[in-house]
Amino acid sequence: MQHDLDTKFSSGIMTPEEVAHFFQKSPSWVYKNWKILGGRKLGGSLFFPRKEDLYERLFDKGEGVEVRLHP
């Protein structure tokens, strides 16, 4: 069962219910924190990026190396 969930979540956008399941939180928690989680509203619906992107958004402290490209 877990493998099926990983396959489902590994591609494309996620719904608030899928995000709630991924973080083991209630859907109401997801709706309260949708901006922090990187959600986007479109036509009255709320969508989220892939689980990998959500994880990176929450746990990346921005302490990486900045790269500047010069022409």
PyMOL Python script that loads the backbone (N, CA, C, O; Angstrom):
from pymol import cmd

cmd.read_pdbstr("""\
ATOM      1  N   MET A   1       0.827  -1.194   0.000  1.00  0.00           N
ATOM      2  CA  MET A   1       0.000   0.000   0.000  1.00  0.00           C
ATOM      3  C   MET A   1       0.870   1.256   0.000  1.00  0.00           C
ATOM      4  O   MET A   1       0.580   2.208  -0.725  1.00  0.00           O
ATOM      5  N   GLN A   2       1.933   1.268   0.805  1.00  0.00           N
ATOM      6  CA  GLN A   2       2.803   2.441   0.889  1.00  0.00           C
ATOM      7  C   GLN A   2       3.449   2.746  -0.449  1.00  0.00           C
ATOM      8  O   GLN A   2       3.593   3.910  -0.822  1.00  0.00           O
ATOM      9  N   HIS A   3       3.846   1.688  -1.185  1.00  0.00           N
ATOM     10  CA  HIS A   3       4.464   1.888  -2.498  1.00  0.00           C
ATOM     11  C   HIS A   3       3.495   2.580  -3.448  1.00  0.00           C
ATOM     12  O   HIS A   3       3.902   3.452  -4.217  1.00  0.00           O
ATOM     13  N   ASP A   4       2.223   2.205  -3.406  1.00  0.00           N
ATOM     14  CA  ASP A   4       1.218   2.834  -4.257  1.00  0.00           C
ATOM     15  C   ASP A   4       1.083   4.313  -3.933  1.00  0.00           C
ATOM     16  O   ASP A   4       0.934   5.132  -4.841  1.00  0.00           O
ATOM     17  N   LEU A   5       1.133   4.668  -2.657  1.00  0.00           N
ATOM     18  CA  LEU A   5       1.037   6.069  -2.263  1.00  0.00           C
ATOM     19  C   LEU A   5       2.247   6.851  -2.741  1.00  0.00           C
ATOM     20  O   LEU A   5       2.108   7.976  -3.220  1.00  0.00           O
ATOM     21  N   ASP A   6       3.437   6.266  -2.615  1.00  0.00           N
ATOM     22  CA  ASP A   6       4.647   6.939  -3.075  1.00  0.00           C
ATOM     23  C   ASP A   6       4.589   7.184  -4.576  1.00  0.00           C
ATOM     24  O   ASP A   6       4.999   8.247  -5.043  1.00  0.00           O
ATOM     25  N   THR A   7       4.090   6.225  -5.332  1.00  0.00           N
ATOM     26  CA  THR A   7       3.980   6.385  -6.773  1.00  0.00           C
ATOM     27  C   THR A   7       2.998   7.494  -7.106  1.00  0.00           C
ATOM     28  O   THR A   7       3.251   8.305  -7.997  1.00  0.00           O
ATOM     29  N   LYS A   8       1.897   7.534  -6.406  1.00  0.00           N
ATOM     30  CA  LYS A   8       0.877   8.548  -6.648  1.00  0.00           C
ATOM     31  C   LYS A   8       1.411   9.943  -6.341  1.00  0.00           C
ATOM     32  O   LYS A   8       1.166  10.877  -7.104  1.00  0.00           O
ATOM     33  N   PHE A   9       2.135  10.095  -5.241  1.00  0.00           N
ATOM     34  CA  PHE A   9       2.612  11.403  -4.816  1.00  0.00           C
ATOM     35  C   PHE A   9       3.863  11.849  -5.554  1.00  0.00           C
ATOM     36  O   PHE A   9       4.206  13.031  -5.506  1.00  0.00           O
ATOM     37  N   SER A  10       4.550  10.952  -6.230  1.00  0.00           N
ATOM     38  CA  SER A  10       5.854  11.286  -6.783  1.00  0.00           C
ATOM     39  C   SER A  10       5.786  12.134  -8.043  1.00  0.00           C
ATOM     40  O   SER A  10       6.805  12.686  -8.458  1.00  0.00           O
ATOM     41  N   SER A  11       4.626  12.254  -8.662  1.00  0.00           N
ATOM     42  CA  SER A  11       4.558  13.039  -9.883  1.00  0.00           C
ATOM     43  C   SER A  11       3.408  14.026  -9.811  1.00  0.00           C
ATOM     44  O   SER A  11       2.360  13.754  -9.224  1.00  0.00           O
ATOM     45  N   GLY A  12       3.629  15.162 -10.415  1.00  0.00           N
ATOM     46  CA  GLY A  12       2.563  16.130 -10.541  1.00  0.00           C
ATOM     47  C   GLY A  12       2.237  16.886  -9.277  1.00  0.00           C
ATOM     48  O   GLY A  12       2.953  16.837  -8.277  1.00  0.00           O
ATOM     49  N   ILE A  13       1.125  17.588  -9.366  1.00  0.00           N
ATOM     50  CA  ILE A  13       0.697  18.417  -8.249  1.00  0.00           C
ATOM     51  C   ILE A  13      -0.072  17.591  -7.227  1.00  0.00           C
ATOM     52  O   ILE A  13      -0.538  16.488  -7.512  1.00  0.00           O
ATOM     53  N   MET A  14      -0.192  18.159  -6.020  1.00  0.00           N
ATOM     54  CA  MET A  14      -0.895  17.471  -4.938  1.00  0.00           C
ATOM     55  C   MET A  14      -2.090  18.295  -4.494  1.00  0.00           C
ATOM     56  O   MET A  14      -2.071  19.523  -4.572  1.00  0.00           O
ATOM     57  N   THR A  15      -3.120  17.621  -4.032  1.00  0.00           N
ATOM     58  CA  THR A  15      -4.295  18.277  -3.478  1.00  0.00           C
ATOM     59  C   THR A  15      -4.079  18.526  -1.983  1.00  0.00           C
ATOM     60  O   THR A  15      -3.177  17.938  -1.387  1.00  0.00           O
ATOM     61  N   PRO A  16      -4.888  19.384  -1.375  1.00  0.00           N
ATOM     62  CA  PRO A  16      -4.764  19.601   0.077  1.00  0.00           C
ATOM     63  C   PRO A  16      -4.906  18.308   0.879  1.00  0.00           C
ATOM     64  O   PRO A  16      -4.232  18.134   1.894  1.00  0.00           O
ATOM     65  N   GLU A  17      -5.768  17.411   0.436  1.00  0.00           N
ATOM     66  CA  GLU A  17      -5.956  16.147   1.146  1.00  0.00           C
ATOM     67  C   GLU A  17      -4.698  15.274   1.063  1.00  0.00           C
ATOM     68  O   GLU A  17      -4.329  14.619   2.037  1.00  0.00           O
ATOM     69  N   GLU A  18      -4.051  15.268  -0.092  1.00  0.00           N
ATOM     70  CA  GLU A  18      -2.815  14.504  -0.249  1.00  0.00           C
ATOM     71  C   GLU A  18      -1.694  15.091   0.601  1.00  0.00           C
ATOM     72  O   GLU A  18      -0.898  14.353   1.183  1.00  0.00           O
ATOM     73  N   VAL A  19      -1.634  16.420   0.672  1.00  0.00           N
ATOM     74  CA  VAL A  19      -0.622  17.085   1.502  1.00  0.00           C
ATOM     75  C   VAL A  19      -0.866  16.755   2.973  1.00  0.00           C
ATOM     76  O   VAL A  19       0.078  16.486   3.715  1.00  0.00           O
ATOM     77  N   ALA A  20      -2.123  16.776   3.391  1.00  0.00           N
ATOM     78  CA  ALA A  20      -2.462  16.436   4.779  1.00  0.00           C
ATOM     79  C   ALA A  20      -2.019  15.011   5.098  1.00  0.00           C
ATOM     80  O   ALA A  20      -1.461  14.759   6.166  1.00  0.00           O
ATOM     81  N   HIS A  21      -2.260  14.093   4.191  1.00  0.00           N
ATOM     82  CA  HIS A  21      -1.857  12.705   4.402  1.00  0.00           C
ATOM     83  C   HIS A  21      -0.334  12.592   4.458  1.00  0.00           C
ATOM     84  O   HIS A  21       0.206  11.881   5.306  1.00  0.00           O
ATOM     85  N   PHE A  22       0.355  13.286   3.562  1.00  0.00           N
ATOM     86  CA  PHE A  22       1.812  13.239   3.509  1.00  0.00           C
ATOM     87  C   PHE A  22       2.442  13.734   4.807  1.00  0.00           C
ATOM     88  O   PHE A  22       3.397  13.134   5.300  1.00  0.00           O
ATOM     89  N   PHE A  23       1.909  14.831   5.368  1.00  0.00           N
ATOM     90  CA  PHE A  23       2.450  15.389   6.605  1.00  0.00           C
ATOM     91  C   PHE A  23       1.781  14.837   7.860  1.00  0.00           C
ATOM     92  O   PHE A  23       2.137  15.227   8.972  1.00  0.00           O
ATOM     93  N   GLN A  24       0.829  13.946   7.695  1.00  0.00           N
ATOM     94  CA  GLN A  24       0.071  13.369   8.806  1.00  0.00           C
ATOM     95  C   GLN A  24      -0.581  14.466   9.645  1.00  0.00           C
ATOM     96  O   GLN A  24      -0.502  14.472  10.873  1.00  0.00           O
ATOM     97  N   LYS A  25      -1.224  15.388   8.941  1.00  0.00           N
ATOM     98  CA  LYS A  25      -1.946  16.503   9.557  1.00  0.00           C
ATOM     99  C   LYS A  25      -3.368  16.502   9.025  1.00  0.00           C
ATOM    100  O   LYS A  25      -3.691  15.766   8.093  1.00  0.00           O
ATOM    101  N   SER A  26      -4.212  17.327   9.619  1.00  0.00           N
ATOM    102  CA  SER A  26      -5.584  17.433   9.147  1.00  0.00           C
ATOM    103  C   SER A  26      -5.651  18.347   7.925  1.00  0.00           C
ATOM    104  O   SER A  26      -4.794  19.212   7.748  1.00  0.00           O
ATOM    105  N   PRO A  27      -6.655  18.158   7.092  1.00  0.00           N
ATOM    106  CA  PRO A  27      -6.828  19.074   5.962  1.00  0.00           C
ATOM    107  C   PRO A  27      -6.983  20.530   6.404  1.00  0.00           C
ATOM    108  O   PRO A  27      -6.531  21.439   5.707  1.00  0.00           O
ATOM    109  N   SER A  28      -7.617  20.759   7.553  1.00  0.00           N
ATOM    110  CA  SER A  28      -7.766  22.141   8.031  1.00  0.00           C
ATOM    111  C   SER A  28      -6.405  22.771   8.340  1.00  0.00           C
ATOM    112  O   SER A  28      -6.224  23.971   8.136  1.00  0.00           O
ATOM    113  N   TRP A  29      -5.447  21.974   8.829  1.00  0.00           N
ATOM    114  CA  TRP A  29      -4.088  22.486   9.073  1.00  0.00           C
ATOM    115  C   TRP A  29      -3.441  22.904   7.758  1.00  0.00           C
ATOM    116  O   TRP A  29      -2.763  23.929   7.688  1.00  0.00           O
ATOM    117  N   VAL A  30      -3.654  22.105   6.719  1.00  0.00           N
ATOM    118  CA  VAL A  30      -3.097  22.422   5.399  1.00  0.00           C
ATOM    119  C   VAL A  30      -3.693  23.729   4.882  1.00  0.00           C
ATOM    120  O   VAL A  30      -2.964  24.578   4.368  1.00  0.00           O
ATOM    121  N   TYR A  31      -5.010  23.899   5.012  1.00  0.00           N
ATOM    122  CA  TYR A  31      -5.651  25.124   4.540  1.00  0.00           C
ATOM    123  C   TYR A  31      -5.162  26.344   5.322  1.00  0.00           C
ATOM    124  O   TYR A  31      -5.032  27.427   4.752  1.00  0.00           O
ATOM    125  N   LYS A  32      -4.895  26.186   6.605  1.00  0.00           N
ATOM    126  CA  LYS A  32      -4.378  27.299   7.411  1.00  0.00           C
ATOM    127  C   LYS A  32      -2.959  27.683   7.010  1.00  0.00           C
ATOM    128  O   LYS A  32      -2.580  28.849   7.125  1.00  0.00           O
ATOM    129  N   ASN A  33      -2.174  26.723   6.545  1.00  0.00           N
ATOM    130  CA  ASN A  33      -0.753  26.939   6.258  1.00  0.00           C
ATOM    131  C   ASN A  33      -0.410  26.848   4.772  1.00  0.00           C
ATOM    132  O   ASN A  33       0.751  26.633   4.425  1.00  0.00           O
ATOM    133  N   TRP A  34      -1.383  27.004   3.902  1.00  0.00           N
ATOM    134  CA  TRP A  34      -1.159  26.770   2.478  1.00  0.00           C
ATOM    135  C   TRP A  34      -0.102  27.688   1.887  1.00  0.00           C
ATOM    136  O   TRP A  34       0.642  27.259   1.006  1.00  0.00           O
ATOM    137  N   LYS A  35      -0.007  28.934   2.337  1.00  0.00           N
ATOM    138  CA  LYS A  35       0.997  29.858   1.781  1.00  0.00           C
ATOM    139  C   LYS A  35       2.402  29.426   2.182  1.00  0.00           C
ATOM    140  O   LYS A  35       3.318  29.449   1.359  1.00  0.00           O
ATOM    141  N   ILE A  36       2.576  29.037   3.427  1.00  0.00           N
ATOM    142  CA  ILE A  36       3.882  28.577   3.911  1.00  0.00           C
ATOM    143  C   ILE A  36       4.307  27.312   3.170  1.00  0.00           C
ATOM    144  O   ILE A  36       5.489  27.117   2.882  1.00  0.00           O
ATOM    145  N   LEU A  37       3.347  26.467   2.868  1.00  0.00           N
ATOM    146  CA  LEU A  37       3.624  25.203   2.198  1.00  0.00           C
ATOM    147  C   LEU A  37       3.853  25.368   0.697  1.00  0.00           C
ATOM    148  O   LEU A  37       4.229  24.410   0.021  1.00  0.00           O
ATOM    149  N   GLY A  38       3.632  26.558   0.174  1.00  0.00           N
ATOM    150  CA  GLY A  38       3.859  26.796  -1.251  1.00  0.00           C
ATOM    151  C   GLY A  38       2.669  26.480  -2.129  1.00  0.00           C
ATOM    152  O   GLY A  38       2.823  26.248  -3.328  1.00  0.00           O
ATOM    153  N   GLY A  39       1.481  26.468  -1.542  1.00  0.00           N
ATOM    154  CA  GLY A  39       0.278  26.198  -2.318  1.00  0.00           C
ATOM    155  C   GLY A  39      -0.071  27.361  -3.234  1.00  0.00           C
ATOM    156  O   GLY A  39       0.353  28.495  -3.011  1.00  0.00           O
ATOM    157  N   ARG A  40      -0.841  27.065  -4.257  1.00  0.00           N
ATOM    158  CA  ARG A  40      -1.298  28.062  -5.210  1.00  0.00           C
ATOM    159  C   ARG A  40      -2.796  27.885  -5.426  1.00  0.00           C
ATOM    160  O   ARG A  40      -3.291  26.766  -5.558  1.00  0.00           O
ATOM    161  N   LYS A  41      -3.515  29.018  -5.462  1.00  0.00           N
ATOM    162  CA  LYS A  41      -4.951  28.979  -5.734  1.00  0.00           C
ATOM    163  C   LYS A  41      -5.173  29.190  -7.217  1.00  0.00           C
ATOM    164  O   LYS A  41      -4.554  30.047  -7.847  1.00  0.00           O
ATOM    165  N   LEU A  42      -6.068  28.391  -7.756  1.00  0.00           N
ATOM    166  CA  LEU A  42      -6.414  28.486  -9.165  1.00  0.00           C
ATOM    167  C   LEU A  42      -7.892  28.162  -9.314  1.00  0.00           C
ATOM    168  O   LEU A  42      -8.321  27.035  -9.069  1.00  0.00           O
ATOM    169  N   GLY A  43      -8.661  29.159  -9.716  1.00  0.00           N
ATOM    170  CA  GLY A  43     -10.097  28.935  -9.920  1.00  0.00           C
ATOM    171  C   GLY A  43     -10.814  28.448  -8.690  1.00  0.00           C
ATOM    172  O   GLY A  43     -11.725  27.627  -8.796  1.00  0.00           O
ATOM    173  N   GLY A  44     -10.431  28.933  -7.512  1.00  0.00           N
ATOM    174  CA  GLY A  44     -11.076  28.530  -6.272  1.00  0.00           C
ATOM    175  C   GLY A  44     -10.556  27.225  -5.689  1.00  0.00           C
ATOM    176  O   GLY A  44     -10.990  26.812  -4.613  1.00  0.00           O
ATOM    177  N   SER A  45      -9.646  26.581  -6.375  1.00  0.00           N
ATOM    178  CA  SER A  45      -9.058  25.336  -5.878  1.00  0.00           C
ATOM    179  C   SER A  45      -7.630  25.592  -5.413  1.00  0.00           C
ATOM    180  O   SER A  45      -6.984  26.544  -5.849  1.00  0.00           O
ATOM    181  N   LEU A  46      -7.156  24.742  -4.534  1.00  0.00           N
ATOM    182  CA  LEU A  46      -5.823  24.874  -3.971  1.00  0.00           C
ATOM    183  C   LEU A  46      -4.975  23.694  -4.412  1.00  0.00           C
ATOM    184  O   LEU A  46      -5.388  22.540  -4.297  1.00  0.00           O
ATOM    185  N   PHE A  47      -3.765  23.998  -4.927  1.00  0.00           N
ATOM    186  CA  PHE A  47      -2.853  22.971  -5.417  1.00  0.00           C
ATOM    187  C   PHE A  47      -1.482  23.161  -4.799  1.00  0.00           C
ATOM    188  O   PHE A  47      -1.105  24.272  -4.427  1.00  0.00           O
ATOM    189  N   PHE A  48      -0.744  22.073  -4.694  1.00  0.00           N
ATOM    190  CA  PHE A  48       0.588  22.079  -4.092  1.00  0.00           C
ATOM    191  C   PHE A  48       1.581  21.384  -5.014  1.00  0.00           C
ATOM    192  O   PHE A  48       1.198  20.558  -5.842  1.00  0.00           O
ATOM    193  N   PRO A  49       2.882  21.732  -4.862  1.00  0.00           N
ATOM    194  CA  PRO A  49       3.906  21.059  -5.670  1.00  0.00           C
ATOM    195  C   PRO A  49       4.119  19.618  -5.209  1.00  0.00           C
ATOM    196  O   PRO A  49       3.509  19.162  -4.242  1.00  0.00           O
ATOM    197  N   ARG A  50       4.992  18.917  -5.919  1.00  0.00           N
ATOM    198  CA  ARG A  50       5.322  17.524  -5.581  1.00  0.00           C
ATOM    199  C   ARG A  50       5.814  17.419  -4.144  1.00  0.00           C
ATOM    200  O   ARG A  50       6.241  18.412  -3.555  1.00  0.00           O
ATOM    201  N   LYS A  51       5.755  16.220  -3.580  1.00  0.00           N
ATOM    202  CA  LYS A  51       6.168  16.022  -2.186  1.00  0.00           C
ATOM    203  C   LYS A  51       7.638  16.355  -1.981  1.00  0.00           C
ATOM    204  O   LYS A  51       8.014  16.855  -0.921  1.00  0.00           O
ATOM    205  N   GLU A  52       8.480  16.083  -2.987  1.00  0.00           N
ATOM    206  CA  GLU A  52       9.897  16.418  -2.855  1.00  0.00           C
ATOM    207  C   GLU A  52      10.100  17.914  -2.724  1.00  0.00           C
ATOM    208  O   GLU A  52      10.925  18.373  -1.935  1.00  0.00           O
ATOM    209  N   ASP A  53       9.338  18.678  -3.509  1.00  0.00           N
ATOM    210  CA  ASP A  53       9.427  20.135  -3.454  1.00  0.00           C
ATOM    211  C   ASP A  53       8.888  20.676  -2.130  1.00  0.00           C
ATOM    212  O   ASP A  53       9.435  21.634  -1.583  1.00  0.00           O
ATOM    213  N   LEU A  54       7.826  20.072  -1.617  1.00  0.00           N
ATOM    214  CA  LEU A  54       7.286  20.480  -0.317  1.00  0.00           C
ATOM    215  C   LEU A  54       8.313  20.247   0.784  1.00  0.00           C
ATOM    216  O   LEU A  54       8.539  21.108   1.635  1.00  0.00           O
ATOM    217  N   TYR A  55       8.928  19.072   0.752  1.00  0.00           N
ATOM    218  CA  TYR A  55       9.924  18.722   1.760  1.00  0.00           C
ATOM    219  C   TYR A  55      11.091  19.702   1.699  1.00  0.00           C
ATOM    220  O   TYR A  55      11.542  20.203   2.729  1.00  0.00           O
ATOM    221  N   GLU A  56      11.573  19.972   0.500  1.00  0.00           N
ATOM    222  CA  GLU A  56      12.701  20.893   0.331  1.00  0.00           C
ATOM    223  C   GLU A  56      12.332  22.297   0.802  1.00  0.00           C
ATOM    224  O   GLU A  56      13.141  22.974   1.437  1.00  0.00           O
ATOM    225  N   ARG A  57      11.130  22.729   0.496  1.00  0.00           N
ATOM    226  CA  ARG A  57      10.679  24.069   0.900  1.00  0.00           C
ATOM    227  C   ARG A  57      10.662  24.209   2.422  1.00  0.00           C
ATOM    228  O   ARG A  57      11.032  25.254   2.958  1.00  0.00           O
ATOM    229  N   LEU A  58      10.234  23.163   3.107  1.00  0.00           N
ATOM    230  CA  LEU A  58      10.131  23.241   4.565  1.00  0.00           C
ATOM    231  C   LEU A  58      11.467  23.077   5.278  1.00  0.00           C
ATOM    232  O   LEU A  58      11.693  23.701   6.315  1.00  0.00           O
ATOM    233  N   PHE A  59      12.347  22.253   4.742  1.00  0.00           N
ATOM    234  CA  PHE A  59      13.557  21.907   5.477  1.00  0.00           C
ATOM    235  C   PHE A  59      14.845  22.479   4.912  1.00  0.00           C
ATOM    236  O   PHE A  59      15.906  22.297   5.508  1.00  0.00           O
ATOM    237  N   ASP A  60      14.780  23.165   3.781  1.00  0.00           N
ATOM    238  CA  ASP A  60      15.962  23.824   3.229  1.00  0.00           C
ATOM    239  C   ASP A  60      16.157  25.135   3.969  1.00  0.00           C
ATOM    240  O   ASP A  60      15.284  26.002   3.948  1.00  0.00           O
ATOM    241  N   LYS A  61      17.297  25.278   4.621  1.00  0.00           N
ATOM    242  CA  LYS A  61      17.559  26.474   5.422  1.00  0.00           C
ATOM    243  C   LYS A  61      18.218  27.578   4.601  1.00  0.00           C
ATOM    244  O   LYS A  61      18.560  28.629   5.143  1.00  0.00           O
ATOM    245  N   GLY A  62      18.397  27.358   3.330  1.00  0.00           N
ATOM    246  CA  GLY A  62      18.978  28.382   2.483  1.00  0.00           C
ATOM    247  C   GLY A  62      20.457  28.615   2.748  1.00  0.00           C
ATOM    248  O   GLY A  62      20.978  29.696   2.474  1.00  0.00           O
ATOM    249  N   GLU A  63      21.131  27.609   3.277  1.00  0.00           N
ATOM    250  CA  GLU A  63      22.526  27.756   3.613  1.00  0.00           C
ATOM    251  C   GLU A  63      23.430  27.203   2.512  1.00  0.00           C
ATOM    252  O   GLU A  63      24.591  26.873   2.755  1.00  0.00           O
ATOM    253  N   GLY A  64      22.891  27.108   1.321  1.00  0.00           N
ATOM    254  CA  GLY A  64      23.685  26.594   0.212  1.00  0.00           C
ATOM    255  C   GLY A  64      24.604  27.656  -0.340  1.00  0.00           C
ATOM    256  O   GLY A  64      24.679  28.769   0.179  1.00  0.00           O
ATOM    257  N   VAL A  65      25.288  27.301  -1.382  1.00  0.00           N
ATOM    258  CA  VAL A  65      26.221  28.213  -2.043  1.00  0.00           C
ATOM    259  C   VAL A  65      25.471  28.967  -3.114  1.00  0.00           C
ATOM    260  O   VAL A  65      24.738  28.376  -3.908  1.00  0.00           O
ATOM    261  N   GLU A  66      25.655  30.276  -3.135  1.00  0.00           N
ATOM    262  CA  GLU A  66      25.017  31.082  -4.167  1.00  0.00           C
ATOM    263  C   GLU A  66      25.907  31.067  -5.405  1.00  0.00           C
ATOM    264  O   GLU A  66      27.118  31.277  -5.330  1.00  0.00           O
ATOM    265  N   VAL A  67      25.270  30.814  -6.546  1.00  0.00           N
ATOM    266  CA  VAL A  67      25.997  30.776  -7.806  1.00  0.00           C
ATOM    267  C   VAL A  67      25.518  31.928  -8.665  1.00  0.00           C
ATOM    268  O   VAL A  67      24.319  32.097  -8.884  1.00  0.00           O
ATOM    269  N   ARG A  68      26.469  32.723  -9.154  1.00  0.00           N
ATOM    270  CA  ARG A  68      26.125  33.825 -10.045  1.00  0.00           C
ATOM    271  C   ARG A  68      26.767  33.572 -11.396  1.00  0.00           C
ATOM    272  O   ARG A  68      27.958  33.276 -11.490  1.00  0.00           O
ATOM    273  N   LEU A  69      25.967  33.693 -12.428  1.00  0.00           N
ATOM    274  CA  LEU A  69      26.473  33.495 -13.774  1.00  0.00           C
ATOM    275  C   LEU A  69      26.697  34.847 -14.425  1.00  0.00           C
ATOM    276  O   LEU A  69      25.805  35.695 -14.428  1.00  0.00           O
ATOM    277  N   HIS A  70      27.865  35.047 -14.966  1.00  0.00           N
ATOM    278  CA  HIS A  70      28.184  36.294 -15.646  1.00  0.00           C
ATOM    279  C   HIS A  70      28.380  36.018 -17.127  1.00  0.00           C
ATOM    280  O   HIS A  70      29.064  35.064 -17.497  1.00  0.00           O
ATOM    281  N   PRO A  71      27.786  36.847 -17.976  1.00  0.00           N
ATOM    282  CA  PRO A  71      27.937  36.629 -19.424  1.00  0.00           C
ATOM    283  C   PRO A  71      29.363  36.865 -19.895  1.00  0.00           C
ATOM    284  O   PRO A  71      29.652  36.723 -21.083  1.00  0.00           O
TER     285      PRO A  71
END
""", "prot")
cmd.dss("prot")
cmd.show_as("cartoon", "prot")
cmd.util.cbc("prot")
cmd.orient("prot")
